[in-house]
Amino acid sequence: MAEQKTVLCVEDDELELSARKKLFEAAGFRVLEARSKDSALQVFRSHPVDAVVLDYWLSGLGGNGTAVAEEIKRMSPSTPVLMFSGYGSLPGEEAIVDAWMSKAQLNPETLVNEVKRLIELRNS
């Protein structure tokens, strides 16, 4: 049996965070949750994390996804970070994260498969 991988989901919307947690758990992941920049960084520092999935917009909760991604990459450059937003992408974001997905094009299977792909790339 393969080792269970851990994904940190960062999302300020409680319903979206809950849905994402259920999605990744159904795919066999252990899920850690954070609703703000500060809590995301605290969780990342205190738990082993195989990948981070985060929303670009963290409304008023201490920074946007870019700030979270930059700090995670500073601490652990090899940890895959996937960011998504209602925007198509923002200039320069591709340099910070390993993958960018538009919420308009996001479907559950694609999200899970992309996280699996990023983890496999890191481990190869």
Backbone torsions as a table, in degrees:
resi	resn	phi	psi	omega
1	MET	NA	134.5	-179.2
2	ALA	-70.1	148.0	177.6
3	GLU	-65.5	136.1	179.8
4	GLN	-68.6	128.6	179.1
5	LYS	-91.1	152.4	-178.1
6	THR	-113.2	130.3	176.5
7	VAL	-118.0	135.4	174.5
8	LEU	-98.4	118.3	178.3
9	CYS	-101.7	124.8	-179.8
10	VAL	-116.8	116.1	-174.9
11	GLU	-158.2	133.2	-179.9
12	ASP	-86.0	-16.2	179.3
13	ASP	-88.4	117.0	-174.3
14	GLU	-59.9	-40.6	179.3
15	LEU	-66.0	-43.6	178.7
16	GLU	-65.4	-39.5	178.8
17	LEU	-63.5	-43.2	178.6
18	SER	-63.5	-43.2	179.3
19	ALA	-64.9	-41.1	179.5
20	ARG	-65.9	-39.3	177.8
21	LYS	-61.0	-47.4	179.5
22	LYS	-62.0	-40.3	179.6
23	LEU	-60.4	-50.3	-177.4
24	PHE	-71.0	-36.1	176.1
25	GLU	-63.6	-40.3	178.1
26	ALA	-63.6	-26.9	178.8
27	ALA	-88.3	3.8	175.3
28	GLY	95.7	8.8	179.2
29	PHE	-88.9	152.9	164.5
30	ARG	-86.9	135.6	-174.5
31	VAL	-119.3	128.6	171.1
32	LEU	-108.8	144.6	-175.1
33	GLU	-121.1	148.8	172.8
34	ALA	-149.5	144.0	-178.2
35	ARG	-112.8	3.5	179.8
36	SER	-151.7	168.3	177.7
37	LYS	-58.8	-50.5	-176.1
38	ASP	-61.9	-44.2	179.9
39	SER	-68.8	-34.8	177.8
40	ALA	-61.9	-45.4	-179.4
41	LEU	-68.2	-37.1	177.0
42	GLN	-63.2	-45.8	178.5
43	VAL	-63.6	-43.7	-178.4
44	PHE	-61.1	-41.4	-179.7
45	ARG	-68.7	-28.3	-171.5
46	SER	-103.3	-2.4	-179.7
47	HIS	-138.4	146.9	171.3
48	PRO	-68.7	131.9	-177.3
49	VAL	-130.3	130.3	179.4
50	ASP	-90.1	-25.7	178.6
51	ALA	-160.6	155.1	178.2
52	VAL	-122.0	131.5	175.9
53	VAL	-119.2	120.4	-176.2
54	LEU	-140.6	152.4	176.2
55	ASP	-82.7	144.5	177.1
56	TYR	-67.0	-43.9	-172.8
57	TRP	-97.6	111.4	175.7
58	LEU	-110.9	83.5	-169.0
59	SER	-54.1	106.0	172.3
60	GLY	63.3	16.7	-176.9
61	LEU	-110.7	38.6	172.5
62	GLY	90.3	36.5	174.1
63	GLY	119.9	162.7	178.7
64	ASN	-97.3	178.3	-177.6
65	GLY	-61.3	-30.1	179.5
66	THR	-61.5	-43.6	179.4
67	ALA	-62.6	-39.3	177.7
68	VAL	-65.5	-48.3	-178.9
69	ALA	-60.3	-43.9	-179.7
70	GLU	-60.6	-44.7	-178.2
71	GLU	-68.4	-40.8	178.3
72	ILE	-63.3	-43.9	179.4
73	LYS	-66.4	-31.7	176.1
74	ARG	-66.1	-42.6	-179.1
75	MET	-74.7	-37.4	-174.2
76	SER	-147.8	83.6	-175.3
77	PRO	-57.1	-25.3	-176.6
78	SER	-87.1	-9.7	179.1
79	THR	-72.4	121.7	179.6
80	PRO	-65.9	136.6	176.8
81	VAL	-124.9	123.9	176.3
82	LEU	-113.6	123.3	-179.8
83	MET	-114.4	144.2	175.3
84	PHE	-139.4	161.1	-176.6
85	SER	-162.2	170.8	173.2
86	GLY	-71.8	-18.9	176.3
87	TYR	-79.0	156.4	174.9
88	GLY	-64.2	-52.7	169.5
89	SER	-173.5	166.2	180.0
90	LEU	-118.1	145.0	-178.5
91	PRO	-54.8	129.8	176.6
92	GLY	89.1	-17.9	-177.2
93	GLU	-63.7	-33.2	-177.7
94	GLU	-62.2	-24.4	-180.0
95	ALA	-76.4	-19.1	-175.8
96	ILE	-95.3	-37.9	-173.9
97	VAL	-109.5	162.8	179.7
98	ASP	-83.4	-24.8	178.0
99	ALA	-153.7	149.2	179.2
100	TRP	-129.1	131.3	178.4
101	MET	-129.6	139.4	175.3
102	SER	-83.8	134.8	178.4
103	LYS	-59.1	-30.9	-179.2
104	ALA	-65.2	-28.7	-178.2
105	GLN	-102.4	0.5	-174.3
106	LEU	-78.2	128.8	169.2
107	ASN	-131.6	155.8	-172.8
108	PRO	-55.4	-45.7	-177.4
109	GLU	-63.5	-42.3	179.6
110	THR	-63.0	-42.8	180.0
111	LEU	-61.6	-50.3	-179.6
112	VAL	-61.7	-45.2	-179.4
113	ASN	-63.6	-37.0	179.2
114	GLU	-68.1	-40.6	177.2
115	VAL	-64.0	-43.7	176.9
116	LYS	-59.6	-43.1	-179.9
117	ARG	-62.1	-43.7	-179.4
118	LEU	-64.9	-39.8	178.4
119	ILE	-66.0	-42.6	178.4
120	GLU	-62.6	-41.2	177.5
121	LEU	-60.5	-42.7	-179.7
122	ARG	-64.0	-37.8	-175.5
123	ASN	-85.8	-5.0	-177.8
124	SER	-92.8	NA	NA
